[in-house]
Amino acid sequence: MLHSLTDRLQAHLQILRNLIRNPKFWIILCTDTLLLVVAHNLAYQVRFELDVPRFYTRQFANLLPLILLIKIPAFYMFSLYRGMWRYTSLHDIINILNASLFSSSILITVLLFSNRFIGFSRSVFILDCLFTFFLITIHRVLIRFVYQKYSPADGLSPRQPFPEKKRLLLLGAGDAAEKVLREIQENYTLPYIPVGLLDDDPQKIGLKLHGIAVIGVSEDLVEHVHHTKAQEILIATVSADKARIRRLVSLCQQTQLPYKILPSMGELINGKVSITTIRDISYKDLLGREEVYLEQEKIGAYLTGKTILITGAGGSIGSELCRQVLRFAPGLLLLYDCSEENLYKVEMEIRHEHGDIRTETVLGRVQDAKLLHQVFQQHRPTVVFHTAAYKHVPLVERNPWQAVTNNILATQILMEASIISGVERFVLVSTDKAVRPTSVMGASKRVTELMMLAYSQQHWDGSLKTIDHTSPLHDKFGVHAPIPSPPLHNTRFMGVRFGNVLGSSGSVVPLFKRQIEKGGPVTVTHPEVTRYFMSGEEAAQLILQSASMGEGGEMFILKMGDPVKIVDMACELMHLTGRIPDVDIAIEYIGLRPGEKLYEELITAGEGIVETHHEKIMALRGEQFIELARLNTLLEALAGEAMRLDETEIKKRLQQIVPEYTFTKTE
């Protein structure tokens, strides 16, 4: 304890030595001394209405040394000489208030004990405390104002706006707008000058945020653009429903000015709103950006400090899962992917933005059982998120054997490796195409769902020898990997099913964008085709939330909202680029491709849907169940057909496992 006190004393002495060597400290100290004298003099002048008796004039002079002797050390105690006053904040002003109250209390206490306050006017000391607070505060705020008004690099010459600064009109007058305005005012290098705020709430008109007035309502955007001579518009909201975002975008398009938007809360990994993150409008903004409620403590309980394995980590869902998992400070994040380019990109992103988190990259295929076994033995993951799969319907339809090896057998190997290694939670990422599938890809994902259900029903103990005798692990590992007896954990298997993710490798959005950039035509399969869509950020967050709720055997369904007509999506993407459908760019209907459906579903007939406590997540406990031993027999036959590259037999075997799967027989 004595050693600790000595260290703290030495630290304070070092701070004091640094202050003494700083010329700015002496300027601040002398100014404070002068202001304290002025404050005490003002207290007497106000108390005696500018006619101070000679007795009190002498009293004022006699008290000054005591006042300075008490107040200057008190100011130091409350860190009033250690702040960077160009960044004066509310916290600093509270410190000034505390220092003023504390020093005045000490002064009154000293006088009370020395002569019982005889001959002193009590109101003088109250006024002295008030004037001290106001004058010192004004001094500090003035310093900040000078630094904001003048550029230090110009030798305190008034700083002129950069020629390239744009006149910015903000749509929204809430918290996000406040943060944007504050950042613009504090960082003079930003290329914007705010000229006004518009909001949907007419009661805000006339109010100001950081000196910028709310000049009207959003509906009058065109009028205010002309009035303010705005050059760019910023939609300053991070959470809004679909209807509001679409309305604001429509208003912006009418002005023919460039317009941008702040990222949604899901995209802001650190939750910090900044004007440096603004971007162009994308289609996912038109889907709405209602903030996803997450049970942070429950999610953190199974992620923080743990080893997390994410397969397909370089893909659209896998990479976004990585970003969301990083928010919960895992002990080790294992990135597993077969794409060298995608894995490198996500590794570099994490290394540069989250260098404090331990990560390991594994370049390989999930069905490489020897590699998988090595990874599990070396790192012992606690949680596995399995996102790796082939998802492009027409490609997989033409190469069905790849769906068997990459989607089905790889998942089985991964599930059994998780059991052997004592993984606590295994989360299977599935798709709405698994519901009454008409494609090989959808059928293969439905098989993985049935595998998840089968494995979740097993209680692994030393008497059950399924894994090390009849499963792919026995032969493909090249090593005998018996189940621990008893296992470290009975792995909780669960799945999460949802629709399309905007911007993913198989999504139509990137294709439409390329076609629009080239001038068309935009190709749509059918005028009535619809799909469910969700942003990658929202999907990843809800996967984490679902995993925190799972007890084992659940298939969670994410509420996707209303299905979107693909032709309407194409038209809206054209509007975002200022083009008119069927005028500037033609729409061409090419017909449904093999395996595609007009519409997708999220629930299979016979599945019992249950609402959960989360508004965007439902749970299924299906009646359809295949015993693991029988499922292994069927999978063994399916693997044989895949090795023979027999397309027709592969589809027949898939139909044996998934009776609701329908396909067109090839001649």
N, C-alpha and C positions, 0 to 999 in steps of 0.2 A: 504493500500500500504506500509506504514511504517512497519507494522507487517510482511508483506511478505519479505521485505528487511532484516529485523532482522533475520527471519528464515533462509534465504539463507546465511547470514553472519555466523550464528551459524553452519550451515551445512559445510561451507568451513573451519571453524575453527576446526571442528571435524575431517575432512579429513586431515587437516594439522597436528593435534595432532597424528593421526594414522600413518602418514608418518614418523613423527619424532621418533616414537617408533619402527619403522621398520628398522632393520639393513641393509636390502637390499637397502633401499632408500639412505642411506648414501654412500654405495658403488657406486650406480649409480650416485649420485650427485658429488662425488669426481672424478669419471671417466669422467663425462661431463665437469667438471671444467678443468681437464687436457687437454681434447680434444679441448676445446675452446681456451686454451692457444696455443696449437699446431696449430690449424687452423689459428689463427691470425699471428703466427710466420711464417707459411708456406706462407701466403699471402705476407709478406714482402720479404721473400726469393725469391719467384717467381717473384715479381715485380722488384727486384733489381738484379736478376740473381745470387743469392747466395752471393752477395757482398753488404751487407746493410751498408750504411754510418752511422757514429756514431750518427749523429743527429736523424736519424730515429730509431736507436736502443733505444735511450732514450725515443723517442716518443712512441715506442712500449711498453716499461715498464710503462710509465705514463698512457697509455690508458687501460691497463689490468683491473684495478679496475672498471673503468666505463663500460667496456665490460661485465664483470661478473655481475655487478650490474643490467644491463639491460637484458642480455640474460637469466640468471637463472630464474628470475621471469616470463619472457616471456614463457620459457619452461613450467613452472608450469601452466600458464594461458591456454596453449594449451594442457593440460593434459598429458604432456610427462612423468610425474612421477606417473601417476595413472594407467597406462596400465600394463597388465600381459605380459611381454616381451617375454615369451616363446611362445606366440601366435601372434607375430608381423605380421601385415597384411598390405595391401595396404593403408587402412585407417590410420594406425599409421604413415606410411611413408609420407602421405599427411600432417598429423599434424606436422611432423618434418619440412617439407618444409615451411608450413605456419608460424611456429614459427621462422624459420631462416630468412625468408623475413621480418616478422614483427619486429623482434629485430634489424636487420640491418637497417631498415628504421628509427626506433627510434634513433639508434646511430647516423646515418647520420644527422637526424633532429637536435639533440642536438648540434652536432659540428657545424652545419650550423648556428644556432642561437647564439652560444657562441662566435665564431670568424670567421664566414663566410667561414669556411673550409680552411682558409689560412694556408699553410704549410703542408697540408695533401694531400696524393696521393689518388685520387678517385678510381683508379684501385685496391688499397689495400683493400678497403671495399667491392668491388664486389667480389674479390677473397676470402676474409674472409667469406662472405655469402655462397659461393659455398663450400669451405672447411668445414665450419660448418655443412652444410647439409649432405655432403658425410660422414664425420667422425662420426657424431651422428647416421646416418642411418646404417653405417657398424657396429657400436657398438650394436645397437638394433637387427639387423639381426644375428650378431654373437651369441647373447644370445639365440635366437631361435634355431640356429644351434647346439649349445652346448646341449640344452635340448633335441633336437631330436636325437643327436648322442650318448648322454650318458643318462643312466637311473638315475634319482635322487635317487632311492632307493639303488643304488649300490655304493653310495659315490663317484659319478663321475668316476666310472670305465667303460671302454668301454663296451657297451651292446652287447652281442652275440645273434645271431638269435636263437629263440627257435628251438629245434630239430624238432618239428612238423610243422614248417613253410614250406609251399608248394611254389614251383616255379610256378608263375602265368603268363600266356600269355594272353593278352587282344586282343579281336577282336573288333576293333573300336578305333578311335583316335579323338573323338569329346568331347563334353561337359560332357557326362556321364563318359567317361574314365578319364577325368581330375579330376572330383570329387572323383572317386574311388581311383586314385593314391594319391591324396592329403590326403584322409582319411587314407590310408595305411601308409603313411609316418608320419602322426601325431599321429597315435595310434599304438604303437609298440606291443600291445597285440594281434593284428589281425594276424591270422596264414598264412600270405601270403608274398611272396617277388616277386614283379613284375619284369619280366625279358625281357619284350619287348611288343611292340604294332604292330598290323597289321591293315591295313585299305584298303578299296576299292579304295581309291584315291592314285595313284602312286606318285603324286606330294608331298605327305606328307612324303615320305621316306627320312630318315635322320634328320627330325625334332624331337624335344624332348618335352615331357610333364613332368614337374617336374623331369627332369633328366633321364627319360626313353625314349629311342629312338623308333621311328617308323622304324622297321627293314625290312618291306616288305609289300606285298599285301596279302589280305585274301586268295586268290586262292593258295598261296604257304604255307598254314598252315602246312601241313605234314612236309615239309622240315624244317620250322622254329622250329617246335616242337623238332626235333632231334638236331638242332643247339643250341637251348637255354636250352635243357634238361628240358623242361617244364613238370610239374606234373599235372597241371590242366589248363583248358581254361575257360575264362569268356567272354561271348558275351555282350560287354559293349555298349548296345544301348537300349533306352527306347521307341523309335519310329522307326518302319521300316515296309515296306510292306511285304505281305505274301511271295512273291518270294524270297526276300532277307533273311528273317528268315529261310525259308526252305533250301536255299543254304548254309547258315552258319552252320545250324544243320548238313547237309550232310557232310560238310567239317570236322566238329568236330567228327562225327562218324567214319570217315576214320582214325583218329589218335588213336582210341581205348583208349583215355584218358578220365577221368571224365570231364564233362563240365557243366557249369551253365549259368544262364542268369539273368540280372537285371529285376525287375518287370517293367511292362508298366506304362506309366503316369497315366492311369486310376486306377491302383492298388495303386499308390503312392498318398494317400489321402492328405498328406501335401506337395506333390510335391518335396520332398527332396530325392535325389539319395544317397544311402548309400550302401556300400559293405555288411553291416550286413543284407540287405534285399535280397541278391541273393538267388536263388532257382534253383531247377532242371527244365529242360524244360518240359512244359506241352503241351497238344494238342492245347490249345487256343493260344499259341505262334505261332503255325504253321498257324493259320488263319490270321496272320499279326497283327500289333499293331500301326496302324496309329492313331495319336493323334486326339481325338474327339474335334472339335471346339465347345465351349460353350459360349453363351452370358451371361457372369457372372452377369452383372448388371441386366438384365431382370429376371434371375433366382433368384438372391438375392432379387429383389423387392417383390416377392411373398413368399419367404421363411424366410428371415432374420427377427428374432424377432417374428415370427409367431408361432402359435400352429399347428403342423403337425401330422396328424394321418396316420399311415401306417398299413393296415391290412395284415396278413400273414408276419409279420415283421421278423419271424424266418426262413422263406424260403429263397431259393436261390436269387430270385429277391428282395423280401422284405428286407432281411438283407443288400444286396448291396445298395438298395435305402437308407436305414438308413445311411450307411457309406457316401454316396455321399451328402445326405441332411446335414449331420453334417458339411460339408465344408462351408456351408452358415449360420452357427450360428443361428439355429432356437431358438425361445424363449422357446418352450417346444416340445419335440418329444414323441408322444404317440405310443408305440409298442403294437400292438394287434395281438395275435396269440392263437391258440387252442393247440399247442404243447408245453408242459411244458419244454421239453429238449431244443428245438430250441429257445424258448423265453429266457430261462436262459442263453444260450450261447451268444446270441446277446446282452443281458443286461450286462453281465460281460465284454464283449469286449468293449462296449461303456463306461462303468464305469471306466475301467482301462486306456483306451486310450483317452477318451474325457470327463473326470470328470467334466469339467467346463460347460457342456451342461445339462440342466434339462431334465430328461427323466421320463416317467411313463410307467410301464408295465401293460397290461391287459390280463389276462389269461382267454380266453373264445372263444366261437364260434360267428361268426358275426350274425348268425340267432337267437341268444339269444337277442331278441328285448328289453327286460327289462334292461339287462346289457348294451346294446348299447345306449339306451335312457339315462341311468345314466351317461355313459361316455361323451355323447354329452352335457348333461345339466351341468355337472361339469366342463368340460374343454373347451367347445365351440371351436372346431378345425376350423382353417381357410382354410386348404387344406387337402383333403383326397386322398391318393393313395391306390387304392383297388387292391391288388395283391393276396389276399386269394382265393384259388380255388383248387378243386381236378383236377389234370392234367394228371394222369396216365391213358392212353387210355384203355388198357385191363381191369384194375380194375374197372374203372367207367362203362365200357361196361357191366360188370357182375353185377353191383350195380347201375342201372340208377337212382333209387330214391334218391341216395345221390347227384347226379349231380343236381337234381331239388332243393333239400333243401339247399345244400351247395353252389352251383354255381349260381343258378337263384334267389331263394327266398331271400337268404341272401343278394344278391346284391341289390334287390329291397328295402329291409328294410333299407340297408345302404344308398341308394340314397335318400329315403324319409326322413330319419333322418337328412341327410345333408341339405335338403331343409328347414326342420323345424328349424334347428339350425343356418341357415344363412351361411353355408359354402360357401366360395367364389369360389373354384375350386374343382371339383371332377374328378379324373383321373382314368379311368378304364383300367386295364392292360389286354389285350386280346392276342389271339394266332392265328397263321396262320391256325390252325386246324378248325377255325370257317369259313373258306372259303370253300364253297361247301362241308359241313361236311358229313362224312360217319361214324362218331362215336357219341355216346351220349355226350362225353366230348366236342367235337367240336361244336355240335348242341347247347349244353347248353351255351357255350361261345358266340355263334352267337346270342342267345336270349338276353344275357346281352348287346351285342352291340345294338340290336334293342331297348332295354329298355333305353339305354343311349340316343339314337336318339329321342325317344319319350319324355323323360323327358326334353331334351334340347329344345324341341319345345314349352313347356308350359311356360306361364308367370304367376307365382304364385301371386295371390292377394286374398283379403278377400272373393271374390265371388266364388272362385273355391274350392270345398269341396272334391275333390278326395281323398286326403290323410286321412282325419279324418272320412270318411264314408265307402269307399270301398277298401281301401288298407290294407295290413297286419298290418300296424302300429296301426290301430284303436283297433283291438282286441288283438294283441300279446303284445303290450306294457302294457296292463292292465290299461292304463291311456289314457284319451282323450288328444291328443296332437294337438291342432288346429294350423294351420299355422299362424305365426305372420301377423298382418294386419297393414301396408304392411310388407313383410318379410325384414329382414336386408339386404339380397342380393338375387338377382336372380342367383342361383348357375350356374356356367359355367360347363356343363358336356362335357367331351371329352374322347376319348379312344386312346390307343396306341397298335397297333398290330404288332407282330414280331414272329420270328420262335423260334427254340429251344435255350435254354441257356446251355452252356457247364457246366457240373458238377452239374446240378440241380438234384433233387431227382428222376425225371423221365427220366433223360438223359441216353443214352446208354454208355457214357464214363466211369462212375464208374463201370458199369457191365463189360465192356470189360477189364478194369484194373484188376478186381478181377479174371476174367477168365484167363488172361495172367499170373498173379501171381501164379495161381494154375496149370499152364502148359497146359491150354486149355481143350477142344476145345473152340474157340470163336464162339458164335452163332449169325448169321445174318439172318434176316427174308427172304431176297430176294437179289439176286445178283445185281438187278437194282434199289433197293430202294434208294431214295435220301432225304435229309433234309437240311433245312437252319439252320445255326448255328451262334451264336454270344456269345461273352464273357459277363458275368454278369456285369462287370464294364461298358462296352460300352453300354449295354442295359439300365442300370440305368441312365447313363449320358444323353442318348438320350430321356429317359422318362422325365427327368427334363427339358430338352430343349424344348420338345414338349409341355409340360404344360405351358411354358412361352409364347408360340405362340398361344395357343388356345383362341378363342373368344366364343366358345360354339357350340357343335354339330359336331365337326370335329372328324374323325377317322384318326389318324396319322399312317402312315406305315413306319417302319424303313427299310432302304435299307440294305438287308442282304448279299449282294454280290452274288456269285454263289453258287448254291446248292452243297452239298457234298455227294458223294456216300458213304453209310455207310460201305461197304466192304473196300473202300479205307481208310476210317478213321481207321478201325480195323487194317489194314496192317501198317499204319503209327504209330499207338500206339505200335505195336509189334517192329517196327524198333527202336523206341525211347528206348526200353528196351533191344536192342541188339539181338532180335530174328528175325528169318526169317519166314514169313508166309508160311504155308503148308509144311514147313520143320521142324522147331522147334515146331510150334503150328499149329494145324489144324483149318480150318474154316468150320463150319457146317451151312448149310442153313435149317431153320426150318419152313419157310412159314410165310406169313402175318398173324397176329393175328386179332381177331374180331375188326372191326372198323378202322383198319389201311389202309393207302393208299400207293401206290408206291411213290408218290411225293406230296409235299404240295404246296399250292399257297398262295399268299399274297393279291390278289384282287379278289372280287366276280364280276361275270358278271353283268353289269348294274351300277356298281359304277363308278363315275367320278373321275379320279385321277388327282390331281393338284400338280405341283412342288411347293415347298416352297423355301424360301431364304436359307434354310439350305441344304447342299449337301447330307446329309444322311437321310433326312426326307421328305416324301411325305404326302399329305393330301387327304382324300376322303370325298366327300359330296354325299352320296348315294341317289338314287331315291327311294329306298325301304324304306317305312315308314309305321308304324302301329300306328293308333290313340291310345292314352294312355288308353281311356275307354275300347276299344276293346281288347287291350293287357292285361289289368287287368282281363277281363272276361276269356281270354284264359289261363292266368296264374293260375286263380282260379281253372279251370278244371284240369290243369296239376298238381297242388298241391294235388288235390283229388286223382288222379291216383297214385301219389307218396306215399300218406298215405296208399293206398291199396297194395303197392308194386307190381303193375301190370306192368311188363316189357314191354309187347307188347303195351298196351294202352299209356304208357309214351312215347314210340317212335312215336306212331301215333299222339299224341298231339304235340310233338316237331315238327313233320312234318307239322302240321297245321300252326304253327308259322313260321317255316323256311321251305318253300316249296322245296328248293334245297337240303334239307337233305335227303339222301338215306340210307336205312338200309336193312339188310337181315332179312326177317321175320322168326321167329323161329317156328318150327313145333309143 
